[in-house]
Amino acid sequence: MNRPTAQERIAVAALRVGMFVHLDVGWMNHPFRLSNFVIESPEQLVLLQSLGLKHVRWSPGLSIDPAQAPESPADARSPAPTTIENRSDELARQRQSQAMCDSQFSEAAAASARIFEGVEADPDHARQDAERLALALTRKMIDDGPSCIRLLTESAGDQSALHAVNVGVLSLLLGRALDLKEEDLLELGVGALLHDVGKLDLPGPARHADADMAPADAALYRSHVALGVTRAQKMGLSKGAMLVLAMHHERADGAGFPRRLPGEQMTLPARIVALVNRYDGLCNPHWPSRAITPHEAVARLFAREKDAYEPSLLASFVRLVGVFPPGSMVQLSDDRFAMVVSVNPHRPLKPRLLIHDAKRPSADGLLTDLERAPGLSIVRSLPPKAMPRSVREDLVPRQRVSYFWEPLAVETAAR
C-alpha cells in the first residue's frame, strides 16, 4: 500500500483522470489553481499536455479512482484525502502548504524585482510585466476562493521586492474583501506593486522616511510621489493605477502628501494602498530596530492614527488580518507562548498558532486552531524580546513579516 506522501515520476502522456500530480513549474506558468492537484477531467489532461512537460511527479496515495472523480470543479475544492491517518501525514501536509506559499510569494517577488530593474530601459515592457503579475495574482486569488492569510518564512522572496509584493498581496486581499470587480482589482494590483517606483530616481538615503530628516531631505523623499507619476506616464499605466501612485501617501484627514487631499477625494484603490503601505511600513521599516509587532501595528492604526483612514476601511482591514495578525507573538490563557501563523478573515479572533512545546521543536509542531481549542485563548501580545530565550530560539520570530494566502480548503482539510 502506497503511503499518501510517496511520489513517482510519470510521463505526461501516461496521465489519467484521478491522478494527483505535482507541477514543478512556477504557478504563473500554468493555468491551474494549485501546482498540486487531482486531475478532474479530460480537458485538464489536454492542458497538462500543452505545457510542454515530458514528465511530472504524481502521488498514488493521494489519487482517486477515476469513477469517483467529482463531476465539477466545485466538488473538488480540496484535492487532498478526506482523512489523515496519523500525525506525520498532517505534519507533511502542513509543511507542504507552507512551502507552497513561500514558493508562490518568492516567484511573485522575483517577477517584481525584474519589473523594477527594467523600468528605466524599457518602461513599456515593465508595464506589461506589472500587468501580467497583477493579473496572475488576481486570477489565482479569485480561483482559490475563500482563503486565510499565511505567515511566510524569512527565506521567501527577493529582499529588494518584499515591500512591493507585501503591499500588493494585502491590497488585493483587502480589495477582494470589499468586493471590487476584477478590472478594479487589476488596477489596484498594478498600482500597489508600483506605488514606490518613483524612489528609483532618488539617492539611496532619501528613499526612506525618517522623523529626524532635515527639511530639504524630507522634501526630497516626498518628491518620490511626483517622480512616480512621471514614471507611470512613461510606462503608460492606466488612469486607475496611476492615481494609486499619486495618492498612496494621502490621508483621510487631509494631512498626507503631496496634495493634502481629504479621503473623499481619494479613489478606493488609493485608500487601500495608503493603509496597507502604512501597516507594512510599521512592521517592516527600513531600519529593523524600529519595527513593531503586527499586533502593535494594528493597535497603533486604531488608537493613534485612526483619523488618517476611513473607519469602515480600517475595520475591514482588521477583519482581514485579525486583531493578532500573522507574525504576532502571544501568550495564551494557559501561560504558554505561541506565534500566530495564519488568520481566517471569517474568524479573525481565532487564528491558528504554533505553540511552544519544550518537549518538541516547533519544526515538528502541529498548528493549533483556536476555534477548535475550547477554553484556550490569547491573553496578550508580546514583543519577542519579552519572551524567554528558549521560546525565541524555538519559534524564531520573524524579523521581517511577509504574507501570502492559502485556500481555506487547505486549512480545513484536516478537520
C-alpha positions as CSV (number, residue, x, y, z in Angstrom):
1,M,0.0,0.0,0.0
2,N,1.4,3.4,-1.0
3,R,1.9,6.0,1.6
4,P,0.0,9.2,0.9
5,T,3.2,11.2,0.7
6,A,5.0,8.8,-1.7
7,Q,5.7,10.3,-5.2
8,E,6.7,8.8,-8.5
9,R,7.7,10.2,-11.9
10,I,5.4,9.6,-14.8
11,A,5.3,10.6,-18.5
12,V,2.7,13.3,-19.2
13,A,1.3,11.1,-22.0
14,A,0.5,8.4,-19.4
15,L,-1.5,10.6,-17.1
16,R,-5.2,9.8,-16.4
17,V,-8.1,11.4,-14.7
18,G,-8.0,10.9,-11.0
19,M,-4.2,11.1,-10.6
20,F,-2.8,13.5,-8.0
21,V,0.0,15.4,-9.8
22,H,2.8,17.8,-8.8
23,L,3.9,20.5,-11.3
24,D,7.5,21.6,-10.9
25,V,6.9,24.9,-12.7
26,G,6.0,28.3,-11.2
27,W,2.3,29.0,-10.6
28,M,2.4,31.9,-13.0
29,N,3.4,29.4,-15.8
30,H,0.4,27.2,-15.7
31,P,-3.4,27.8,-15.7
32,F,-4.3,25.6,-12.7
33,R,-5.5,26.8,-9.3
34,L,-2.7,25.0,-7.5
35,S,0.6,23.3,-8.5
36,N,-0.5,20.0,-6.8
37,F,-4.0,18.7,-7.6
38,V,-6.2,15.8,-8.7
39,I,-6.8,15.6,-12.5
40,E,-10.5,16.0,-12.7
41,S,-11.3,15.9,-16.4
42,P,-10.0,15.1,-20.0
43,E,-9.8,18.9,-20.5
44,Q,-7.2,19.2,-17.8
45,L,-5.2,16.4,-19.4
46,V,-5.1,18.4,-22.6
47,L,-4.0,21.5,-20.6
48,L,-1.2,19.5,-19.0
49,Q,0.0,18.2,-22.3
50,S,0.0,21.8,-23.7
51,L,2.6,22.8,-21.1
52,G,5.4,21.1,-22.9
53,L,6.4,19.0,-19.9
54,K,7.7,15.4,-20.6
55,H,7.3,14.1,-17.1
56,V,5.7,15.2,-13.8
57,R,5.5,13.8,-10.3
58,W,2.4,12.1,-9.0
59,S,1.3,10.6,-5.7
60,P,-0.5,7.3,-5.9
61,G,-1.6,7.5,-2.3
62,L,-3.4,10.9,-2.9
63,S,-5.0,9.8,-6.2
64,I,-8.6,8.7,-6.5
65,D,-10.5,6.1,-8.6
66,P,-11.5,7.9,-11.9
67,A,-15.0,6.5,-11.5
68,Q,-15.3,8.5,-8.3
69,A,-13.8,11.7,-9.7
70,P,-16.0,14.8,-9.0
71,E,-18.3,15.9,-11.8
72,S,-17.4,19.6,-11.4
73,P,-14.5,21.6,-10.1
74,A,-16.8,22.9,-7.3
75,D,-16.9,19.4,-5.9
76,A,-13.1,19.3,-5.7
77,R,-12.0,22.3,-3.8
78,S,-9.6,20.2,-1.8
79,P,-7.7,17.5,-3.8
80,A,-6.2,16.1,-0.6
81,P,-7.6,12.9,1.0
82,T,-10.6,13.2,3.2
83,T,-8.9,11.7,6.3
84,I,-5.4,12.0,7.7
85,E,-4.3,8.7,9.2
86,N,-1.6,9.9,11.6
87,R,0.2,12.9,12.9
88,S,3.1,12.6,10.4
89,D,0.8,12.9,7.5
90,E,-0.8,16.0,8.9
91,L,2.6,17.5,9.6
92,A,3.7,16.7,6.0
93,R,0.6,18.5,4.7
94,Q,1.3,21.5,6.9
95,R,4.9,21.7,5.6
96,Q,3.7,21.3,2.0
97,S,1.2,24.2,2.5
98,Q,4.0,26.4,4.0
99,A,6.4,25.5,1.2
100,M,3.8,26.3,-1.5
101,C,3.0,29.7,0.0
102,D,6.7,30.5,0.3
103,S,7.4,29.4,-3.3
104,Q,4.5,31.4,-4.8
105,F,5.5,34.5,-2.9
106,S,9.1,34.1,-4.0
107,E,8.0,33.8,-7.6
108,A,6.0,36.9,-7.4
109,A,8.9,38.8,-5.6
110,A,11.3,37.7,-8.3
111,A,8.9,39.0,-11.0
112,S,8.5,42.2,-9.1
113,A,12.3,42.7,-8.9
114,R,12.7,42.2,-12.7
115,I,10.0,44.8,-13.3
116,F,11.8,47.4,-11.3
117,E,15.1,46.5,-12.9
118,G,13.5,47.1,-16.4
119,V,11.7,50.3,-15.7
120,E,14.5,52.6,-17.0
121,A,15.5,50.6,-20.1
122,D,12.1,49.6,-21.3
123,P,9.2,51.2,-19.5
124,D,6.5,49.8,-21.8
125,H,7.7,46.2,-21.2
126,A,7.9,46.9,-17.5
127,R,4.3,48.0,-17.5
128,Q,3.3,44.8,-19.4
129,D,5.1,42.7,-16.9
130,A,3.5,44.5,-14.0
131,E,0.1,43.9,-15.5
132,R,0.9,40.2,-16.1
133,L,1.9,39.9,-12.4
134,A,-1.2,41.7,-11.2
135,L,-3.3,39.5,-13.4
136,A,-1.7,36.3,-12.2
137,L,-2.2,37.3,-8.5
138,T,-5.7,38.4,-9.1
139,R,-6.8,35.3,-11.1
140,K,-5.2,33.0,-8.5
141,M,-6.8,34.8,-5.7
142,I,-10.2,34.6,-7.4
143,D,-9.8,31.0,-8.4
144,D,-8.6,29.9,-4.9
145,G,-11.9,31.2,-3.4
146,P,-12.1,31.9,0.4
147,S,-8.7,32.0,1.9
148,C,-6.7,32.7,5.0
149,I,-3.6,34.8,5.3
150,R,-0.4,32.9,5.9
151,L,2.8,34.0,7.5
152,L,5.9,33.2,5.4
153,T,9.3,32.1,6.3
154,E,12.1,34.7,6.1
155,S,13.7,32.9,3.3
156,A,10.8,33.6,1.0
157,G,11.3,36.3,-1.7
158,D,13.9,38.7,-3.1
159,Q,14.6,41.1,-0.2
160,S,14.5,44.1,-2.6
161,A,11.0,43.3,-3.7
162,L,9.4,42.3,-0.3
163,H,7.7,45.6,0.3
164,A,6.1,45.9,-3.1
165,V,4.8,42.3,-3.1
166,N,3.6,42.6,0.6
167,V,1.7,45.7,-0.3
168,G,0.4,44.1,-3.5
169,V,-0.8,40.9,-1.8
170,L,-2.5,42.5,1.1
171,S,-4.1,45.3,-1.0
172,L,-5.6,42.7,-3.4
173,L,-6.9,40.6,-0.5
174,L,-8.5,43.7,1.0
175,G,-9.9,44.7,-2.4
176,R,-11.4,41.3,-2.8
177,A,-12.9,41.5,0.7
178,L,-14.5,44.8,-0.3
179,D,-16.0,43.1,-3.5
180,L,-14.0,45.1,-6.0
181,K,-14.6,43.9,-9.6
182,E,-11.8,42.1,-11.4
183,E,-10.9,45.0,-13.6
184,D,-10.6,47.2,-10.5
185,L,-8.5,44.6,-8.7
186,L,-6.1,44.6,-11.7
187,E,-5.7,48.4,-11.5
188,L,-5.3,48.1,-7.7
189,G,-2.7,45.4,-8.1
190,V,-0.6,47.3,-10.7
191,G,-0.7,50.5,-8.6
192,A,0.2,48.6,-5.4
193,L,3.1,46.8,-7.0
194,L,4.5,50.0,-8.5
195,H,3.5,52.5,-5.8
196,D,7.1,53.3,-4.9
197,V,8.5,53.3,-8.4
198,G,9.4,57.0,-8.1
199,K,12.1,56.1,-5.5
200,L,14.2,54.8,-8.4
201,D,15.0,58.4,-9.1
202,L,16.1,59.2,-5.6
203,P,19.5,58.6,-4.0
204,G,19.5,55.7,-1.6
205,P,19.4,57.6,1.7
206,A,16.4,59.7,0.5
207,R,14.3,56.7,-0.3
208,H,13.3,56.1,3.4
209,A,11.3,58.4,5.6
210,D,12.9,59.4,8.9
211,A,11.5,61.6,11.6
212,D,14.9,63.2,12.0
213,M,15.3,64.2,8.4
214,A,16.3,67.7,7.6
215,P,13.5,69.7,5.8
216,A,15.3,69.5,2.5
217,D,15.8,65.8,2.8
218,A,12.1,65.3,3.8
219,A,11.0,67.3,0.7
220,L,13.3,65.1,-1.5
221,Y,11.7,62.0,0.0
222,R,8.2,63.3,-0.6
223,S,9.1,64.0,-4.2
224,H,9.0,60.3,-5.0
225,V,5.3,60.6,-5.5
226,A,5.5,63.1,-8.3
227,L,8.5,61.2,-9.7
228,G,6.4,58.0,-9.6
229,V,3.6,59.7,-11.6
230,T,6.1,60.8,-14.2
231,R,7.4,57.2,-14.4
232,A,3.8,55.9,-14.6
233,Q,3.2,58.2,-17.6
234,K,6.3,57.0,-19.4
235,M,5.2,53.4,-18.7
236,G,1.7,54.1,-20.0
237,L,-0.1,53.0,-16.8
238,S,-3.9,53.1,-16.7
239,K,-5.6,56.1,-15.0
240,G,-6.7,54.0,-12.0
241,A,-3.2,52.6,-11.4
242,M,-1.6,56.0,-11.9
243,L,-4.0,57.5,-9.3
244,V,-2.8,54.9,-6.8
245,L,0.8,56.1,-7.3
246,A,-0.3,59.7,-7.0
247,M,-2.3,59.3,-3.8
248,H,-0.7,56.5,-1.8
249,H,0.6,58.9,0.8
250,E,-2.6,61.0,1.2
251,R,-4.7,60.6,4.3
252,A,-8.4,60.7,5.1
253,D,-7.9,63.7,7.4
254,G,-6.1,65.7,4.7
255,A,-2.7,65.6,6.5
256,G,-1.0,63.5,3.8
257,F,1.2,64.5,0.9
258,P,1.8,65.8,-1.7
259,R,-1.6,67.5,-2.2
260,R,-3.2,67.0,1.3
261,L,-6.3,65.5,-0.3
262,P,-9.2,64.5,2.0
263,G,-10.3,60.9,1.9
264,E,-13.4,61.6,-0.2
265,Q,-11.2,62.9,-3.0
266,M,-9.1,59.7,-3.0
267,T,-10.0,56.7,-5.0
268,L,-10.8,53.5,-3.1
269,P,-7.7,51.6,-4.5
270,A,-5.6,54.6,-3.4
271,R,-7.1,54.5,0.1
272,I,-6.5,50.7,0.3
273,V,-2.8,51.1,-0.7
274,A,-2.3,54.0,1.6
275,L,-3.5,51.9,4.6
276,V,-1.6,48.7,3.6
277,N,1.5,50.7,2.9
278,R,1.5,52.2,6.3
279,Y,0.9,48.8,8.0
280,D,3.8,47.2,6.2
281,G,6.0,50.2,6.9
282,L,5.3,49.8,10.7
283,C,6.0,46.1,10.6
284,N,8.9,46.2,8.2
285,P,10.7,49.6,8.4
286,H,14.0,50.2,6.6
287,W,15.7,50.1,10.0
288,P,14.7,46.8,11.6
289,S,15.3,48.1,15.1
290,R,12.3,50.4,14.6
291,A,9.9,47.6,13.7
292,I,6.9,47.0,15.9
293,T,4.9,43.8,16.0
294,P,1.9,43.2,13.7
295,H,-0.4,43.4,16.7
296,E,1.2,46.7,17.8
297,A,0.8,48.0,14.2
298,V,-2.9,47.3,14.2
299,A,-3.3,48.8,17.6
300,R,-1.5,52.0,16.5
301,L,-3.6,52.3,13.4
302,F,-6.7,52.1,15.5
303,A,-5.6,54.2,18.5
304,R,-3.1,56.8,17.3
305,E,-3.8,57.1,13.5
306,K,-7.5,56.3,13.2
307,D,-8.2,59.8,11.7
308,A,-5.9,59.0,8.8
309,Y,-8.0,56.2,7.4
310,E,-11.7,55.7,6.7
311,P,-13.2,53.9,9.7
312,S,-15.0,51.3,7.6
313,L,-11.9,50.6,5.6
314,L,-9.8,50.2,8.7
315,A,-12.4,47.8,10.2
316,S,-12.3,45.7,7.0
317,F,-8.5,45.6,7.2
318,V,-8.6,44.4,10.8
319,R,-11.1,41.7,9.9
320,L,-8.7,40.6,7.1
321,V,-5.5,40.4,9.1
322,G,-7.1,39.8,12.6
323,V,-6.5,41.6,15.9
324,F,-3.4,39.4,16.3
325,P,-2.1,39.3,12.7
326,P,0.2,36.5,11.5
327,G,3.7,37.1,12.9
328,S,2.3,38.3,16.3
329,M,4.0,36.6,19.3
330,V,1.4,35.9,22.0
331,Q,0.9,34.4,25.4
332,L,-2.1,32.1,26.0
333,S,-4.6,31.6,28.8
334,D,-2.7,28.6,29.9
335,D,0.5,30.7,30.1
336,R,2.1,29.0,27.1
337,F,3.8,31.1,24.3
338,A,2.9,30.9,20.6
339,M,3.3,32.6,17.3
340,V,0.3,33.4,15.1
341,V,0.7,31.7,11.8
342,S,-2.5,32.3,9.8
343,V,-5.8,34.1,10.2
344,N,-9.1,33.3,8.6
345,P,-10.9,36.6,7.9
346,H,-14.2,34.9,8.8
347,R,-12.8,34.1,12.3
348,P,-10.4,37.0,13.0
349,L,-10.3,36.4,16.7
350,K,-9.5,32.7,16.3
351,P,-6.2,32.4,14.5
352,R,-4.0,29.3,14.0
353,L,-1.0,29.2,16.2
354,L,2.4,27.4,16.5
355,I,2.6,26.8,20.3
356,H,6.0,26.5,22.0
357,D,6.5,23.0,23.5
358,A,9.7,22.4,25.5
359,K,9.4,18.7,24.6
360,R,9.2,19.1,20.9
361,P,10.9,21.6,18.5
362,S,8.5,23.9,16.7
363,A,9.6,22.5,13.3
364,D,7.8,19.3,14.4
365,G,4.8,21.0,15.9
366,L,1.3,21.0,14.5
367,L,-0.7,24.2,14.3
368,T,-3.4,24.8,16.8
369,D,-6.7,26.3,15.6
370,L,-8.1,28.4,18.5
371,E,-11.6,27.8,17.2
372,R,-11.1,24.1,17.9
373,A,-9.4,24.5,21.3
374,P,-12.2,25.2,23.8
375,G,-11.0,27.2,26.8
376,L,-7.8,28.4,25.2
377,S,-7.5,32.0,24.2
378,I,-4.9,34.7,23.6
379,V,-4.3,36.8,26.7
380,R,-1.8,39.3,25.3
381,S,0.7,40.0,22.6
382,L,4.4,40.4,23.4
383,P,7.4,41.7,21.6
384,P,9.8,38.9,21.0
385,K,12.4,40.3,23.4
386,A,9.9,40.0,26.3
387,M,9.7,36.2,25.8
388,P,12.1,33.7,27.3
389,R,15.2,33.0,25.2
390,S,14.2,29.3,24.8
391,V,10.9,30.4,23.3
392,R,12.5,32.8,20.8
393,E,15.0,30.2,19.7
394,D,12.2,27.7,19.2
395,L,9.6,29.8,17.5
396,V,12.0,32.0,15.6
397,P,10.1,35.3,15.5
398,R,10.2,37.0,12.0
399,Q,12.5,40.0,11.7
400,R,10.5,40.8,8.5
401,V,6.9,39.9,8.2
402,S,5.6,38.7,4.8
403,Y,2.3,37.3,3.9
404,F,0.6,35.2,1.2
405,W,-2.6,33.3,1.2
406,E,-3.8,29.7,1.1
407,P,-7.2,28.4,0.2
408,L,-9.4,27.7,3.2
409,A,-9.7,24.1,1.8
410,V,-6.0,23.7,2.7
411,E,-6.6,25.0,6.2
412,T,-9.7,22.9,6.9
413,A,-8.7,19.7,5.1
414,A,-7.6,18.0,8.3
415,R,-10.9,18.7,10.1
